[in-house]
């Protein structure tokens, strides 16, 4: 009897152990403690940290540069494994400085005349200009930005060369617009804008003064068409403002064309302001970087340009219309200008592949047809 009791007791103990194990497996998992939560959060942060965060400096919120930057951030950077923050700025002159000195800024949109102005100042002996511009490198030319001169609708001025001696808003200090406006004026008239005739307001502030207190006669605006600040104009705007056109035969225009480019402002882009296309001047926009030597940074910038080339049709179809004017070529640059070698090699290789003619299928011989080898 004792023996039977011992066996029974062992069976009961085994059953209790099995039931306990089953119960434990069905019980809810224990709430993670602080150490486990910290480990989980650290793993998540580490995963996020593997995606590099770069910055690109552009221009005003209503300009073309910032839209181009947003297109890169939306369509291209994720394919290259980069998070690209698009930052507004006062314009090209500020962008040059921020690219040179601000941590995290890897790319900048810069007008050609601003870049050249820094090089000219450096060549003339300005040490600060040299320190700023010499380490910078061009990634690629982009497109031409149109230069607009806005006046009151009742102004006697009709052409750009009529602005001589007028009160001109050149754009904010440090902006590419201010540099372009003052440079263009000096080229056209062989003299600077008089201090008492120059103002440095934003486009919006200057346009308001143009039509209200009339303390400004001309507002200079530089933006790739269609420029938001102008496309936002209502149909009744023609009662208050107009755009000045360029006379290609005027000597002042000839003087400007040594630095700037002829352009056409299309009426289709500004139906509330123009009835027909208008001749204008333009300045070229460039994508610029620093002469980075860190392997990871070079690799990421190369990858960004590779994806830009591979997915260029996406930008043309879904990005700002100015992408349709970008050729992704690397023409010769002016004296003192340098391309960034790692991305230049990538762009040239990709551009060559894009332009290579499609290979023709090999002709199928009679014997191959007989053997069923012609697919």
Secondary structure as the mmCIF struct_conf table of DSSP 4:
data_model
#
loop_
_struct_conf.conf_type_id
_struct_conf.id
_struct_conf.beg_label_comp_id
_struct_conf.beg_label_asym_id
_struct_conf.beg_label_seq_id
_struct_conf.end_label_comp_id
_struct_conf.end_label_asym_id
_struct_conf.end_label_seq_id
HELX_RH_AL_P HELX_RH_AL_P1 UNK A 2 UNK A 26
BEND BEND1 UNK A 27 UNK A 27
HELX_LH_PP_P HELX_LH_PP_P1 UNK A 28 UNK A 32
HELX_RH_AL_P HELX_RH_AL_P2 UNK A 34 UNK A 49
TURN_TY1_P TURN_TY1_P1 UNK A 50 UNK A 50
BEND BEND2 UNK A 51 UNK A 51
STRN STRN1 UNK A 52 UNK A 57
TURN_TY1_P TURN_TY1_P2 UNK A 61 UNK A 62
BEND BEND3 UNK A 63 UNK A 63
HELX_RH_AL_P HELX_RH_AL_P3 UNK A 64 UNK A 71
HELX_RH_PI_P HELX_RH_PI_P1 UNK A 72 UNK A 76
HELX_RH_3T_P HELX_RH_3T_P1 UNK A 77 UNK A 80
TURN_TY1_P TURN_TY1_P3 UNK A 81 UNK A 81
STRN STRN2 UNK A 82 UNK A 87
BEND BEND4 UNK A 90 UNK A 90
HELX_RH_AL_P HELX_RH_AL_P4 UNK A 92 UNK A 101
BEND BEND5 UNK A 102 UNK A 102
TURN_TY1_P TURN_TY1_P4 UNK A 103 UNK A 104
STRN STRN3 UNK A 105 UNK A 111
HELX_RH_AL_P HELX_RH_AL_P5 UNK A 112 UNK A 123
TURN_TY1_P TURN_TY1_P5 UNK A 124 UNK A 125
HELX_RH_AL_P HELX_RH_AL_P6 UNK A 127 UNK A 133
TURN_TY1_P TURN_TY1_P6 UNK A 134 UNK A 135
STRN STRN4 UNK A 136 UNK A 152
TURN_TY1_P TURN_TY1_P7 UNK A 153 UNK A 154
BEND BEND6 UNK A 156 UNK A 156
STRN STRN5 UNK A 159 UNK A 159
HELX_RH_3T_P HELX_RH_3T_P2 UNK A 160 UNK A 163
TURN_TY1_P TURN_TY1_P8 UNK A 164 UNK A 165
BEND BEND7 UNK A 166 UNK A 166
STRN STRN6 UNK A 168 UNK A 169
BEND BEND8 UNK A 172 UNK A 172
TURN_TY1_P TURN_TY1_P9 UNK A 173 UNK A 174
BEND BEND9 UNK A 175 UNK A 175
HELX_RH_AL_P HELX_RH_AL_P7 UNK A 176 UNK A 189
BEND BEND10 UNK A 190 UNK A 191
HELX_LH_PP_P HELX_LH_PP_P2 UNK A 192 UNK A 194
HELX_RH_3T_P HELX_RH_3T_P3 UNK A 195 UNK A 197
STRN STRN7 UNK A 198 UNK A 199
HELX_RH_AL_P HELX_RH_AL_P8 UNK A 203 UNK A 211
TURN_TY1_P TURN_TY1_P10 UNK A 212 UNK A 213
BEND BEND11 UNK A 217 UNK A 217
STRN STRN8 UNK A 218 UNK A 223
HELX_LH_PP_P HELX_LH_PP_P3 UNK A 224 UNK A 224
BEND BEND12 UNK A 225 UNK A 226
HELX_LH_PP_P HELX_LH_PP_P4 UNK A 227 UNK A 227
HELX_RH_AL_P HELX_RH_AL_P9 UNK A 228 UNK A 231
TURN_TY1_P TURN_TY1_P11 UNK A 232 UNK A 232
HELX_RH_3T_P HELX_RH_3T_P4 UNK A 235 UNK A 239
TURN_TY1_P TURN_TY1_P12 UNK A 240 UNK A 240
STRN STRN9 UNK A 241 UNK A 243
HELX_LH_PP_P HELX_LH_PP_P5 UNK A 244 UNK A 244
STRN STRN10 UNK A 245 UNK A 245
HELX_LH_PP_P HELX_LH_PP_P6 UNK A 246 UNK A 246
TURN_TY1_P TURN_TY1_P13 UNK A 248 UNK A 249
BEND BEND13 UNK A 250 UNK A 250
HELX_RH_AL_P HELX_RH_AL_P10 UNK A 251 UNK A 256
TURN_TY1_P TURN_TY1_P14 UNK A 257 UNK A 259
BEND BEND14 UNK A 260 UNK A 260
STRN STRN11 UNK A 261 UNK A 265
HELX_RH_3T_P HELX_RH_3T_P5 UNK A 267 UNK A 269
TURN_TY1_P TURN_TY1_P15 UNK A 271 UNK A 273
BEND BEND15 UNK A 275 UNK A 276
STRN STRN12 UNK A 278 UNK A 290
HELX_RH_AL_P HELX_RH_AL_P11 UNK A 295 UNK A 310
TURN_TY1_P TURN_TY1_P16 UNK A 311 UNK A 311
HELX_RH_AL_P HELX_RH_AL_P12 UNK A 312 UNK A 318
BEND BEND16 UNK A 319 UNK A 319
HELX_RH_3T_P HELX_RH_3T_P6 UNK A 321 UNK A 325
HELX_LH_PP_P HELX_LH_PP_P7 UNK A 331 UNK A 334
TURN_TY1_P TURN_TY1_P17 UNK A 335 UNK A 336
STRN STRN13 UNK A 339 UNK A 339
HELX_RH_AL_P HELX_RH_AL_P13 UNK A 341 UNK A 355
BEND BEND17 UNK A 356 UNK A 356
HELX_LH_PP_P HELX_LH_PP_P8 UNK A 357 UNK A 365
HELX_RH_AL_P HELX_RH_AL_P14 UNK A 366 UNK A 370
TURN_TY1_P TURN_TY1_P18 UNK A 371 UNK A 372
#
